[in-house]
Amino acid sequence: MMKLLCVLFGCVVFSIVGYNQAAKDTTPINKFQWIISHNSCRVGPLPKYVKKAQHWPFKVLDQWDYYHADLTTQLDSFQLKGLEIDIYHDPKGGRYYKRKTNFFFGGKKKSYVKELQEPGLKVHHMTGVDYRTHNYTFKSVLKEILEYSNNNPNHFPLFIMVELKEKAPGNVFPANLFGHKKALKFDKEALLGIDEEIKEVFKDDLDKVYIPDSLRLGDEYLKETILKDGWPTLNQMRGKILFIGHAKEKTKERYLDKESHRGKNAGWNYSPVPSLKNRMMFFYLDEEHPEAAIIQVDDPIVNQEKIKELVKKGFIVRTRSDTPVHEAKTGDYTKFNKAKTSGAQIISTDYYKPDYRAKTSKDWSDFTVIFKGDTTVRLNPITHD
C-alpha cells in the first residue's frame, strides 16, 4: 500500500496502481470505473464562520463544512480522474467582487481579488456566500488542467464537469437586500464564451480536448454512435480531456441549439433538433435525447437498476458516493458501495481523503472514497469481460 503524507491536509494520499495489470489499453473507456471530486475548486468556509452559524435557526453552513485540496494536488497526488467546476457569467467583471454575506460574520465585504474585477467566467460554489475557492476564474482552472496534462501526457482521460450557475443570493433575496448581485443567465453569447475560453487556453493543444464530434464517427447524433459502435479504447483516450456541461433545461437547450449564436439573420440554418456539433462540451442529457452519451443519475441507492441498464447499453453514467457531510460524520459506506455495484463509470465525491478532523474529533469518521488497492480507477463490474 503506497501512502504519502500530505502535510497541508494532514491526510493519507492514495496512489493508483494495478489497473493496467488487469486490463489492456484496448479496453473501451466505458468499461472502467473512476473517481472524481465534487465542487472541486472550493476551499470550504472559514471554521470560525461555521462555528458561529451553529447558533442560527437554520444550518446552511453545515452541509458546506468540507474542504478540498487544490486542483493539481487532486489530480496529481490523489490521482483523481476528473473535477467539477461551478462557473458564473460575468461579462463586464466585478459583479462578484464583494462578499456581502460577511455582514453576518463581521468579515470584510471586499474580496480584494483582482481577478474578480476582470471580465470572464468566474468560479464560486455560491457567490457572496460560499466564495472561498482555489481558482477565481475558469481560465485559471483550464490552465491548471492543461499544465497537469502536459506534465502527464499519458494520463487516464480527465472528465471535467462544468456547472453553469444561474442562481445566487441576489436571485433569492428581495431586491437589494444586503446588496447581493443576481447571477446572470447564460444567454447564447455567454454559452459561446465558455467554448471560446476553452479554445483560448488550449490553443495549440486543442487536440487534447475530446469534443462530441470526436466521438460522432460520421453519425448524425451521438446516441447512434454509442449504441452502434461504443466508446473508444483507453489507448485512444489517453491524454484527453472531456468537458461536460450541466445546467437547467432552458440553458441546456440554448447550448444545443444549432442556430448561430449570432442570430437567425447571420446566414446559419436553424435545426429543430438540438445538436452538439461544433461544440466543445458534452452535456448531461437524458437517455431519450439524440445527443445522449453521458448521463447523470445522482442517487445510486434509489436508481441502482436504472444505472445498470444505462451502463449496459453503452452510456457513461455519473453518480455520487456521498452527500456532505453525512458520510464523513457517520462513516456510512452504503451510497459508495451502491455506486460501485451500479457500474456508474464516474463516481463523484467530496471525500477522496478523510476529513481533516477525523483523527481529533469523535464527531468525524475516516470515511474515504477509494477502490480496493488504493486506486481511483478500476475495471467496471458491470461491463468488463
C-alpha positions as CSV (number, residue, x, y, z in Angstrom):
1,M,0.0,0.0,0.0
2,M,1.6,3.2,-1.1
3,K,0.9,6.2,1.1
4,L,2.3,9.7,1.1
5,L,1.9,12.3,3.8
6,C,0.0,15.3,2.6
7,V,1.4,18.0,5.0
8,L,-1.2,20.7,4.2
9,F,-4.2,18.5,4.9
10,G,-2.7,16.0,7.3
11,C,-4.2,13.2,5.3
12,V,-3.3,10.0,3.5
13,V,-2.8,10.3,-0.2
14,F,-3.5,7.3,-2.3
15,S,-1.5,6.3,-5.3
16,I,-3.0,4.5,-8.3
17,V,-1.6,1.1,-9.0
18,G,-2.6,-2.1,-10.8
19,Y,-5.4,-1.3,-13.2
20,N,-3.2,-1.7,-16.3
21,Q,-2.2,-5.1,-15.0
22,A,-5.8,-6.2,-15.2
23,A,-6.8,-4.6,-18.5
24,K,-5.2,-3.9,-21.8
25,D,-5.2,-0.4,-23.4
26,T,-7.7,-1.9,-25.9
27,T,-10.4,-1.9,-23.3
28,P,-13.2,0.7,-24.2
29,I,-13.2,3.6,-21.8
30,N,-16.8,3.0,-20.6
31,K,-15.6,-0.4,-19.3
32,F,-13.7,1.3,-16.5
33,Q,-15.0,3.0,-13.3
34,W,-13.2,6.0,-11.8
35,I,-13.4,8.6,-9.1
36,I,-13.7,12.4,-9.5
37,S,-14.2,15.2,-7.0
38,H,-17.3,17.3,-6.4
39,N,-17.3,21.1,-6.2
40,S,-13.6,20.7,-6.8
41,C,-12.4,24.3,-6.5
42,R,-14.0,25.2,-3.2
43,V,-11.8,25.7,-0.2
44,G,-14.6,25.5,2.3
45,P,-16.0,28.1,4.7
46,L,-13.8,29.5,7.5
47,P,-14.2,27.2,10.5
48,K,-14.9,30.2,12.7
49,Y,-17.9,31.1,10.5
50,V,-19.2,27.5,10.7
51,K,-19.0,27.7,14.5
52,K,-20.8,31.0,14.6
53,A,-23.5,29.7,12.3
54,Q,-24.2,26.8,14.7
55,H,-26.4,29.3,16.6
56,W,-28.5,30.1,13.7
57,P,-32.0,28.6,13.4
58,F,-31.0,27.1,10.0
59,K,-27.9,25.0,9.5
60,V,-26.9,26.2,6.0
61,L,-23.1,26.0,6.6
62,D,-23.2,22.5,8.0
63,Q,-23.6,21.0,4.5
64,W,-20.7,23.1,3.3
65,D,-18.3,22.1,6.1
66,Y,-15.9,20.2,3.8
67,Y,-12.6,21.2,2.3
68,H,-10.7,20.4,-0.9
69,A,-7.1,20.4,-1.9
70,D,-6.0,22.5,-4.9
71,L,-6.7,21.1,-8.3
72,T,-3.2,20.0,-9.1
73,T,-2.9,18.1,-5.8
74,Q,-6.3,16.4,-6.5
75,L,-5.1,15.3,-10.0
76,D,-1.5,14.5,-9.1
77,S,-1.2,13.4,-5.5
78,F,-4.7,11.9,-5.1
79,Q,-4.9,10.7,-8.8
80,L,-8.5,11.8,-9.3
81,K,-9.8,11.3,-12.9
82,G,-12.0,14.4,-13.1
83,L,-13.2,17.6,-11.5
84,E,-16.5,19.5,-11.1
85,I,-16.3,23.3,-11.6
86,D,-19.0,25.8,-10.9
87,I,-19.0,28.9,-13.2
88,Y,-20.8,32.2,-13.3
89,H,-21.3,34.6,-16.2
90,D,-19.5,37.9,-15.6
91,P,-19.0,39.7,-18.9
92,K,-18.0,43.1,-17.5
93,G,-16.1,41.9,-14.4
94,G,-16.5,42.9,-10.8
95,R,-20.0,41.5,-10.4
96,Y,-19.0,39.1,-7.7
97,Y,-16.2,41.1,-6.2
98,K,-17.9,41.8,-2.9
99,R,-18.9,39.2,-0.3
100,K,-22.0,40.7,1.2
101,T,-22.8,37.7,3.5
102,N,-19.8,38.6,5.6
103,F,-22.1,41.2,7.1
104,F,-23.3,38.5,9.4
105,F,-19.8,37.4,10.5
106,G,-18.1,40.7,10.8
107,G,-15.7,39.9,7.9
108,K,-14.6,42.1,5.1
109,K,-17.1,42.7,2.3
110,K,-14.5,43.5,-0.4
111,S,-12.6,40.5,-1.6
112,Y,-9.5,42.4,-2.8
113,V,-9.1,39.8,-5.5
114,K,-8.0,41.5,-8.7
115,E,-9.1,38.6,-10.9
116,L,-12.7,39.2,-9.9
117,Q,-12.6,42.6,-11.4
118,E,-11.7,41.3,-14.8
119,P,-14.3,40.2,-17.4
120,G,-14.8,36.5,-17.9
121,L,-16.3,33.4,-16.3
122,K,-15.9,33.2,-12.5
123,V,-15.6,30.2,-10.3
124,H,-17.5,30.0,-7.0
125,H,-19.7,27.4,-5.3
126,M,-22.1,30.2,-4.4
127,T,-21.2,33.8,-5.0
128,G,-21.2,36.0,-1.9
129,V,-21.8,33.1,0.4
130,D,-19.6,30.0,-0.2
131,Y,-17.0,32.1,-2.0
132,R,-13.7,30.6,-0.8
133,T,-12.1,29.0,-3.9
134,H,-8.7,27.8,-5.1
135,N,-9.4,29.3,-8.5
136,Y,-11.4,32.5,-9.2
137,T,-11.7,32.2,-13.0
138,F,-12.5,29.5,-15.4
139,K,-9.4,30.3,-17.4
140,S,-7.2,29.7,-14.4
141,V,-8.9,26.3,-14.0
142,L,-8.2,25.4,-17.6
143,K,-4.6,26.5,-17.4
144,E,-4.1,24.3,-14.3
145,I,-5.7,21.3,-16.1
146,L,-3.6,21.9,-19.2
147,E,-0.4,22.1,-17.2
148,Y,-1.2,18.8,-15.4
149,S,-2.0,17.2,-18.8
150,N,1.2,18.4,-20.4
151,N,3.2,17.1,-17.4
152,N,1.5,13.7,-17.6
153,P,0.8,13.2,-21.3
154,N,-0.2,9.6,-20.9
155,H,-2.8,10.2,-18.3
156,F,-6.2,8.5,-18.0
157,P,-8.7,10.8,-19.7
158,L,-10.0,13.6,-17.4
159,F,-13.7,14.2,-17.2
160,I,-14.4,17.8,-16.2
161,M,-18.0,18.7,-15.3
162,V,-18.8,22.4,-15.8
163,E,-21.9,23.5,-13.9
164,L,-23.4,26.7,-15.3
165,K,-24.7,28.5,-12.2
166,E,-27.6,30.9,-12.7
167,K,-28.7,31.4,-9.1
168,A,-27.0,33.4,-6.3
169,P,-28.3,35.0,-3.1
170,G,-29.4,38.1,-5.2
171,N,-31.8,35.9,-7.1
172,V,-33.4,34.7,-3.8
173,F,-33.4,37.7,-1.5
174,P,-35.7,40.7,-2.1
175,A,-34.2,43.3,-4.4
176,N,-31.1,45.0,-3.0
177,L,-31.4,43.2,0.4
178,F,-27.8,43.1,1.8
179,G,-26.7,44.3,-1.7
180,H,-26.3,40.8,-3.2
181,K,-26.0,40.7,-7.0
182,K,-28.2,38.4,-9.1
183,A,-26.4,35.7,-11.1
184,L,-26.7,36.4,-14.8
185,K,-28.3,34.0,-17.2
186,F,-26.2,32.1,-19.7
187,D,-27.6,33.5,-22.9
188,K,-26.2,32.4,-26.3
189,E,-23.3,34.8,-26.2
190,A,-22.3,33.6,-22.7
191,L,-22.6,29.9,-23.8
192,L,-20.3,30.7,-26.8
193,G,-18.0,32.3,-24.3
194,I,-17.5,29.0,-22.5
195,D,-16.3,27.4,-25.7
196,E,-14.1,30.3,-26.5
197,E,-12.3,30.3,-23.2
198,I,-11.5,26.6,-23.6
199,K,-10.2,27.4,-27.1
200,E,-8.2,30.4,-25.9
201,V,-6.4,28.5,-23.1
202,F,-5.8,25.2,-25.0
203,K,-4.8,27.0,-28.3
204,D,-2.1,24.7,-29.9
205,D,-3.2,21.9,-27.6
206,L,-6.8,21.7,-28.8
207,D,-6.2,18.1,-29.9
208,K,-6.2,17.2,-26.1
209,V,-9.9,18.2,-25.9
210,Y,-12.1,15.3,-26.8
211,I,-15.2,17.0,-28.2
212,P,-18.6,15.5,-29.2
213,D,-17.5,15.4,-32.8
214,S,-14.5,13.3,-31.9
215,L,-17.0,10.6,-30.8
216,R,-19.6,11.0,-33.5
217,L,-17.8,8.9,-36.2
218,G,-19.9,10.4,-39.0
219,D,-23.2,9.6,-37.4
220,E,-25.8,12.4,-37.2
221,Y,-26.2,12.0,-33.4
222,L,-24.1,10.8,-30.6
223,K,-26.6,8.3,-29.3
224,E,-26.3,6.4,-32.7
225,T,-22.6,6.1,-32.2
226,I,-22.9,4.9,-28.6
227,L,-25.5,2.2,-29.3
228,K,-23.8,1.0,-32.6
229,D,-20.0,1.5,-32.1
230,G,-19.5,2.4,-28.4
231,W,-16.7,4.4,-26.9
232,P,-13.0,4.5,-27.9
233,T,-10.4,2.5,-26.1
234,L,-8.2,3.6,-23.2
235,N,-5.3,3.8,-25.5
236,Q,-7.2,6.1,-27.9
237,M,-8.3,8.3,-24.9
238,R,-5.1,8.7,-23.0
239,G,-4.1,12.3,-22.5
240,K,-7.6,13.5,-23.5
241,I,-9.9,15.9,-21.6
242,L,-13.7,15.9,-21.8
243,F,-15.8,18.8,-20.7
244,I,-19.3,18.0,-19.7
245,G,-21.9,20.8,-19.3
246,H,-24.5,20.8,-16.6
247,A,-27.3,23.3,-16.5
248,K,-31.1,23.8,-16.2
249,E,-33.1,22.7,-19.2
250,K,-33.6,26.0,-21.0
251,T,-29.9,26.8,-20.8
252,K,-29.0,23.4,-22.0
253,E,-31.4,23.8,-24.9
254,R,-29.6,27.1,-25.9
255,Y,-26.2,25.4,-25.9
256,L,-27.5,22.5,-28.1
257,D,-29.4,24.8,-30.5
258,K,-27.9,24.6,-34.0
259,E,-28.9,28.2,-34.6
260,S,-25.9,30.5,-34.7
261,H,-25.1,32.4,-31.5
262,R,-25.1,35.4,-33.8
263,G,-28.8,35.1,-34.5
264,K,-31.1,33.9,-37.3
265,N,-30.1,36.5,-39.7
266,A,-26.4,35.6,-39.7
267,G,-26.7,33.2,-42.6
268,W,-26.9,30.0,-40.5
269,N,-29.6,27.4,-40.8
270,Y,-31.8,26.6,-37.9
271,S,-32.5,22.9,-37.0
272,P,-35.4,22.0,-34.7
273,V,-33.3,19.0,-33.4
274,P,-30.7,20.0,-30.8
275,S,-27.1,19.1,-31.6
276,L,-23.7,19.2,-30.1
277,K,-22.0,19.5,-33.4
278,N,-19.1,22.0,-33.4
279,R,-19.3,22.4,-29.6
280,M,-16.5,22.0,-27.1
281,M,-18.6,20.3,-24.4
282,F,-20.7,17.2,-24.0
283,F,-23.8,17.7,-21.8
284,Y,-25.5,15.6,-19.3
285,L,-28.6,14.5,-21.2
286,D,-31.5,12.1,-20.7
287,E,-31.3,8.7,-22.5
288,E,-34.1,9.7,-24.9
289,H,-32.1,12.7,-26.3
290,P,-30.4,12.0,-29.7
291,E,-27.2,13.5,-28.4
292,A,-27.1,11.4,-25.2
293,A,-23.7,10.0,-24.4
294,I,-23.1,10.9,-20.8
295,I,-25.9,10.8,-18.3
296,Q,-26.2,12.0,-14.7
297,V,-28.0,9.8,-12.1
298,D,-27.2,11.2,-8.7
299,D,-28.6,8.6,-6.3
300,P,-27.2,5.1,-6.8
301,I,-29.3,3.6,-4.0
302,V,-32.7,4.5,-5.4
303,N,-31.5,4.2,-9.1
304,Q,-29.3,1.1,-8.9
305,E,-31.1,-0.8,-11.6
306,K,-31.6,2.2,-13.8
307,I,-27.9,3.0,-13.8
308,K,-27.0,-0.7,-14.6
309,E,-29.3,-0.6,-17.6
310,L,-27.8,2.6,-18.9
311,V,-24.3,1.3,-18.4
312,K,-25.0,-2.0,-20.2
313,K,-26.4,0.0,-23.2
314,G,-23.1,1.8,-23.5
315,F,-23.7,5.2,-21.9
316,I,-21.3,6.7,-19.4
317,V,-23.1,7.5,-16.2
318,R,-22.1,9.9,-13.4
319,T,-23.3,9.3,-9.9
320,R,-22.4,10.3,-6.3
321,S,-20.9,8.3,-3.4
322,D,-21.7,10.7,-0.6
323,T,-23.5,13.9,0.4
324,P,-21.7,16.3,2.6
325,V,-21.4,15.9,5.5
326,H,-23.4,12.8,6.4
327,E,-21.0,10.0,5.4
328,A,-18.0,11.9,6.7
329,K,-19.6,12.1,10.2
330,T,-21.2,8.6,10.3
331,G,-18.7,6.6,8.3
332,D,-21.7,5.2,6.2
333,Y,-20.4,3.5,3.0
334,T,-23.8,2.5,1.7
335,K,-24.0,5.0,-1.1
336,F,-20.4,4.4,-2.2
337,N,-21.0,0.7,-2.2
338,K,-24.1,1.1,-4.3
339,A,-22.3,3.5,-6.6
340,K,-19.7,0.8,-7.2
341,T,-22.1,-2.0,-7.8
342,S,-24.3,0.1,-10.1
343,G,-21.5,0.3,-12.7
344,A,-21.7,4.0,-13.0
345,Q,-18.4,4.9,-14.5
346,I,-18.0,8.4,-12.9
347,I,-18.2,8.4,-9.1
348,S,-18.2,11.9,-7.6
349,T,-17.1,12.5,-4.0
350,D,-16.0,15.2,-1.6
351,Y,-14.0,12.7,0.4
352,Y,-11.1,11.3,-1.7
353,K,-9.3,12.0,1.6
354,P,-10.7,11.8,5.2
355,D,-11.9,14.9,6.8
356,Y,-9.1,16.7,8.5
357,R,-10.8,16.4,11.9
358,A,-11.2,12.6,11.7
359,K,-8.2,11.9,13.9
360,T,-9.0,14.5,16.6
361,S,-12.8,14.5,16.9
362,K,-15.3,11.8,17.6
363,D,-17.8,13.7,15.5
364,W,-15.9,12.8,12.3
365,S,-15.1,9.4,10.8
366,D,-12.2,8.5,8.4
367,F,-14.7,7.9,5.5
368,T,-12.7,7.8,2.3
369,V,-13.8,7.0,-1.3
370,I,-11.2,4.8,-2.9
371,F,-11.2,1.5,-4.6
372,K,-9.6,-1.7,-3.3
373,G,-5.8,-1.5,-3.7
374,D,-5.8,2.3,-3.1
375,T,-6.7,3.1,-6.7
376,T,-9.0,5.7,-8.3
377,V,-9.8,3.7,-11.4
378,R,-10.7,0.0,-11.9
379,L,-12.5,-2.3,-14.3
380,N,-16.2,-1.8,-14.4
381,P,-18.0,-4.6,-12.5
382,I,-21.0,-4.4,-14.9
383,T,-19.3,-4.3,-18.3
384,H,-15.8,-5.9,-18.1
385,D,-15.4,-9.1,-20.0
